[in-house]
Amino acid sequence: MGKPSLKTELLFNLAFLAAAALLLGVASILALEALTAGLTSGELLPLVLVTVAVDVGIFIIFGRYIVTRHVLRPVERLMNAADAVASGDLGARAPDAETQDFTSLGERLNRMTDRLLDAQSQLVRSEKLASVGLLAAGVAHEIGNPLGAIGTYLEVERRRGGDSEIIGGMTRELERIDKIVRGLLEYARPKDEAVQSLDVKAVMEAAFELMRAQGAFKKCNPQLDVGSDVPRVRGRAHALEQALVNLLLNAVDATPAQGPVIMGVRRWHFDPEEVGLSRHRSTDSGTRTFTRAHQRRPSLPPIPDLDAGAVGALLFIVDGGPGVPKEDRARVFEPFYTTKEPGRGTGLGLAIVQRTVFDMGGLVWVEQAREGGAAFKLFLPQAVEATS
């Protein structure tokens, strides 16, 4: 049952108050007639004044209670929440109210706070991207030419019959440095490929076959699980293929010998609760006011503009490894954060995947798989062309 409006509550209570005042006035008159029989007008006047004062006092007390309960107290709560947000506490939320009007006003205040929180997250992320871009450009400029010269000297040394073990080790380390620089540039630079309607099944199959052709699946048991009625999505084919290859490489690294590595896609309706997003309050009526449940970290990227129940494609890459601990599931997407051993990862792969998917209007997250390992899931909304 819906909550009553403030107008209805005030009219009902004021009508009740007026009726009570009339009854009290009539009762007072009858009581005065019974108590003042035989009194002179001079003796009657003080009793009339006292009776009127008591009636007015009762009217004021009850009226003040009505106004305080239905107007002043909800306004004070909203003001306290607004003051907390203004002072920097973006976790403050307007409480529930008894009437529909103040409940709606509280929801709008909460939505405004949500947008401030997302704007703060986007600002922090933009600053991080800018700093990484400057760093990448500086690194590429400062060490690119020296690295090329060192590579030339190594080739000369190899032709002169130098120690092959030392030359091989130095070559591997140079390749590692080059990979880090290219990863920084890939993370920071804008994408030139336009977003368009994609057959996500074709992109997945291309990434899967690319990995198979390179022999990346030799030590595991790969499976491709493509559902039916998968819609076309908005995306960039080359960038999405790179993201899937990145996730497949991580899955292969995490999976023990002959363990499963599954890549699949399904038609899916966006469910913010499953993704780990929720409305700030269960009474919120909006469909786009979502935030990360129990998370207030401004370093997280902004949430895409997705409606609950939006149709799209759910891509998943599942491995048979140890999985990702719950406390690390948000951090694994941060730049330079890695759970791999030193020397085996730069911490940029998942950050690039997250930015790629977000730039296409989608979302990526990680869960515990039924197989025991990690399940990385990507949701991409349906292309507009597919709805016609």
PEBELTA-V911617 format. One record per helix or strand of 3 or more residues. SS is the DSSP state (2 for helix, 1 for strand). FROM is the first residue (numbers start at 1). TO is the last residue. If there is no record, write none. Layout:
# PEBELTA-V911617
[[SS,FROM,TO] [SS,FROM,TO]]
This chain:
# PEBELTA-V911617
[[2,6,35] [2,41,86] [2,100,159] [2,164,188] [1,196,198] [2,200,213] [1,220,226] [1,233,235] [2,237,254] [1,259,269] [2,272,275] [1,311,319] [2,326,328] [2,331,333] [2,349,359] [1,363,368] [1,374,382] [2,384,387]]
